[in-house]
């Protein structure tokens, strides 16, 4: 799984960590972080902004949804690692 800082708690923060990547997520991050209409931190509001103001192509919408899925997966893994460390005093098997 990708290494994300434990302090990223919102989709916007998570996406910002990918802004330098030469990937579709990096492209999305660079565009989204410049979007003056994306006012909160959720992927739902980013999708709304894209649809209302930019008429995105299907690939852009798909990338946003895939990024949201990856964010959720990273969040679940981070939460599990925190729980595991709290109860067992070490890194979880998934973080090795």
C-alpha positions in Angstrom: 0.0 0.0 0.0 1.2 3.5 -0.5 2.9 5.3 2.3 0.8 8.2 3.5 1.5 10.4 6.5 -0.6 9.4 9.5 -1.8 13.0 9.8 -3.9 12.9 6.5 -7.5 12.8 7.7 -9.3 14.4 4.8 -9.5 13.6 1.1 -8.0 17.0 0.3 -5.0 16.4 2.5 -4.6 12.9 1.1 -4.8 14.1 -2.5 -2.3 16.9 -1.8 0.3 14.3 -0.9 0.0 13.0 -4.5 0.4 16.4 -6.3 4.0 15.7 -7.4 3.2 12.2 -8.7 3.3 11.7 -12.5 0.1 9.7 -12.3 -3.6 10.3 -12.9 -3.9 10.9 -9.2 -1.2 13.5 -9.4 -2.9 15.2 -12.3 -6.2 15.2 -10.4 -4.5 16.6 -7.3 -2.8 19.5 -9.2 -6.1 20.4 -10.9 -8.2 20.0 -7.8 -6.0 22.0 -5.5 -6.2 24.9 -8.0 -10.0 24.7 -8.2 -11.6 27.7 -6.5 -15.0 26.0 -6.4 -13.9 23.0 -4.4 -14.8 24.4 -1.0 -14.6 21.5 1.5 -12.4 18.5 1.9 -14.5 15.6 0.4 -14.4 13.8 -2.8 -18.1 14.3 -3.2 -17.7 18.0 -3.3 -14.8 17.8 -5.7 -17.0 15.7 -8.1 -19.8 18.3 -7.7 -17.4 21.1 -8.5 -16.0 19.2 -11.5 -19.5 18.5 -12.9 -20.9 22.0 -12.3 -18.0 24.1 -13.5 -15.8 22.1 -15.8 -17.8 19.4 -17.8 -15.2 16.7 -17.1 -14.6 13.8 -19.4 -15.4 10.3 -18.2 -11.7 9.6 -17.5 -11.5 12.5 -15.0 -14.7 11.4 -13.2 -13.4 7.8 -13.1 -10.0 9.0 -11.7 -11.7 11.0 -9.0 -13.8 8.0 -7.9 -10.7 5.7 -8.0 -8.9 8.3 -5.9 -11.8 8.3 -3.4 -11.6 4.5 -3.2 -7.8 4.6 -2.6 -8.3 7.2 0.1 -10.8 5.1 1.9 -8.6 2.1 1.7 -5.6 4.0 3.0 -7.7 5.4 5.8 -9.0 1.9 6.8 -5.4 0.6 6.8 -4.2 3.5 8.9 -7.0 3.1 11.4 -6.2 -0.7 11.6 -2.5 0.0 12.1 -3.3 2.5 14.9 -5.7 0.0 16.6 -3.2 -2.9 16.2 -0.4 -0.8 17.7 -2.6 0.3 20.6 -3.6 -3.2 21.5 -0.4 -5.2 20.6 2.3 -2.6 21.0 3.9 -2.9 17.6 3.3 -2.5 13.9 0.5 -4.5 12.3 1.4 -7.3 9.9 0.0 -5.2 7.1 2.5 -2.4 7.6 5.6 -4.6 7.4 
